[in-house]
Amino acid sequence: MIYDFTGRVVIVTGAGQGIGFEIAKELAKAGARVVLNDFNRELADPAAEQIVQQGGECVADSGDVSDLEDIRKLVALAVKTYGRLDCLVANAGITLFGSFLGYRPEDLNRVLQLNLFGSFMLAQEAARQMAAQGTGGRILFMSSVTGHQAHRGLAAYGMTKAALEMLAKSLVIELSPYQITVNTVAPGATLTERTLEDPQYTSVWSEITPLGRPASCADIASAVLFFLSPEAGHVTGQYLVVDGGWTSVSPNPPEN
């Protein structure tokens, strides 16, 4: 399906590469005006420039969305640049593997600060702007299959992703009166620059995924665009797992 986001202003965090970049790129192709955030300016600036070169409207932001002041600056940038904010994709997150018995407190704090605190406060700041505009809006959290099924070494990460799905459900109560929908997409194994650093990633996940391959970034972006679109106007508090069937069988990849 071809969606029309003409004139809609969207923030996408963690969008310098991978899933976030694909989401930002597809939104811009559909007419959205995109504020592309990534903590790494060396990723954010070229990503935004690529979208502009392809005919889209996009500005880059390199703020840290685990920091409240940077969160406020990000929303203010969207409003200053494009005059409003219609959609938020809270895609930024961090994955730190580690056994439960040996997990370091500093690693837990990093995961909680970005995945939970950052997503919660960014959604709050975005929702305040949307509510003030009085024209509704869309908030989309990025969860993970590890929020549904146990994955070795990802207890902390999986906990935060399950929490985001509950946050989306909880916000239905408070944000529906403003016609702001809140939903979640939970990707499974996905081919990105980061995952492809593992030369065995594609073969391993192709073997244990029922549909025979990991997801592409485009697979995930398609689900996100649906939730942000007018066609999903009566869908809120929901999650969609995009994993090729992995959570139905859930084998962990072999340990290296």
SVG drawing of the C-alpha trace seen along z (x, -y; Angstrom):
<svg xmlns="http://www.w3.org/2000/svg" viewBox="-11 -28 43 52">
<polyline fill="none" stroke="black" stroke-width="0.4" points="0.0,0.0 1.1,-3.5 0.7,-6.0 0.4,-9.7 2.2,-11.7 2.2,-15.0 2.7,-17.8 3.0,-15.6 6.0,-16.3 7.7,-13.2 10.5,-12.7 12.4,-9.4 15.1,-8.7 18.1,-6.4 17.8,-6.9 21.3,-7.4 21.3,-3.9 19.4,-0.6 15.8,-0.4 15.5,-4.0 17.0,-5.3 14.7,-3.1 11.7,-4.4 12.8,-8.0 13.5,-7.5 10.2,-5.8 8.3,-8.6 10.1,-11.3 9.3,-9.4 5.7,-9.5 5.8,-13.3 6.5,-13.6 8.8,-16.3 11.3,-14.4 13.5,-15.3 16.1,-12.6 17.8,-12.0 20.9,-10.0 23.3,-10.4 26.2,-10.1 26.4,-13.2 28.6,-11.4 25.6,-9.2 22.8,-11.7 24.1,-14.4 24.9,-12.1 21.6,-10.2 19.5,-13.4 21.5,-14.7 20.8,-11.4 17.1,-11.9 17.3,-15.5 19.2,-14.4 16.5,-11.9 13.9,-14.7 12.7,-14.5 12.4,-17.1 14.7,-16.3 16.8,-17.9 19.3,-16.2 19.6,-16.3 22.4,-14.7 21.0,-15.0 21.0,-12.3 17.4,-11.1 18.3,-9.6 18.8,-13.2 15.7,-15.3 17.2,-18.6 18.1,-17.1 14.6,-15.6 13.1,-19.0 15.4,-20.5 14.5,-17.8 10.8,-18.5 11.5,-22.2 13.5,-21.7 10.6,-20.0 8.3,-22.8 10.8,-25.6 11.7,-24.0 8.3,-22.8 5.7,-24.5 4.2,-21.4 4.7,-17.8 2.4,-15.0 4.2,-11.7 6.9,-10.3 8.9,-7.1 10.9,-6.3 13.3,-4.0 16.6,-4.8 17.7,-2.0 20.7,-0.2 21.4,3.6 23.9,4.7 24.3,8.5 25.3,10.1 24.4,13.0 22.0,12.1 24.4,13.3 27.2,11.1 25.3,8.1 26.9,4.9 24.9,2.1 26.4,-0.5 25.1,1.5 21.7,1.8 21.5,-1.9 22.5,-2.6 19.8,-0.3 17.1,-1.7 18.1,-5.3 17.8,-5.2 15.2,-2.4 12.8,-3.4 13.5,-6.9 14.3,-8.3 11.3,-6.7 8.9,-7.7 10.0,-11.3 10.2,-11.8 6.7,-10.5 5.6,-12.9 7.2,-15.9 5.8,-14.9 2.3,-14.3 2.3,-17.7 3.0,-19.3 0.4,-17.2 -2.2,-17.9 -1.6,-21.6 -2.1,-21.6 -5.5,-19.9 -5.2,-17.9 -4.3,-14.4 -1.1,-12.5 0.7,-9.2 3.3,-7.8 5.1,-4.6 7.5,-2.7 10.0,-0.1 9.9,3.0 11.4,6.4 10.7,10.1 12.8,10.3 10.0,8.6 7.9,11.7 10.3,14.6 13.4,15.1 16.7,14.7 20.0,15.7 21.9,12.7 19.2,10.1 17.2,10.1 17.7,6.4 17.0,5.5 14.0,7.7 12.6,6.3 12.7,2.8 11.0,3.8 8.2,5.6 7.8,2.4 7.4,0.3 4.5,2.4 2.8,1.9 3.5,-1.8 1.7,-2.0 -1.3,-0.3 -1.3,-2.5 -1.1,-5.7 -4.3,-4.8 -6.2,-6.0 -4.5,-9.4 -3.9,-10.3 -7.0,-9.0 -9.0,-12.1 -6.5,-14.1 -6.9,-11.7 -3.3,-10.6 -2.7,-6.9 0.1,-4.9 1.3,-1.6 4.4,0.6 6.3,2.6 8.4,5.5 11.0,6.6 12.7,9.9 16.1,10.6 16.7,7.9 19.5,7.3 21.2,4.0 24.7,2.6 25.2,3.7 23.9,7.2 25.7,7.9 29.0,7.3 28.5,10.9 29.3,13.0 27.1,15.9 24.0,13.7 22.2,14.2 22.7,18.0 21.9,18.6 18.7,16.6 17.6,18.0 17.9,21.4 15.8,20.8 13.2,18.4 10.2,20.3 9.9,18.0 13.5,18.8 15.2,15.4 15.7,12.5 13.6,9.4 14.9,6.5 14.7,3.0 12.0,2.4 9.9,5.1 9.9,3.2 9.4,-0.2 6.3,1.1 4.7,2.0 5.7,-1.4 4.2,-3.4 0.9,-1.5 0.6,-2.5 1.5,-6.1 -1.0,-6.3 -4.5,-7.6 -5.6,-4.1 -4.6,-3.1 -6.7,-5.9 -8.7,-3.5 -5.8,-1.3 -4.2,-2.2 -2.6,-0.4 -1.5,2.5 1.7,4.2 2.7,6.0 5.5,8.6 7.5,8.7 9.7,11.7 9.0,14.3 7.3,16.5 10.3,16.8 8.2,16.2 6.0,19.1 8.9,21.5 11.6,19.4 14.8,21.3 17.8,19.3 20.8,19.1 23.7,21.3 26.3,19.8 29.5,18.8"/>
</svg>
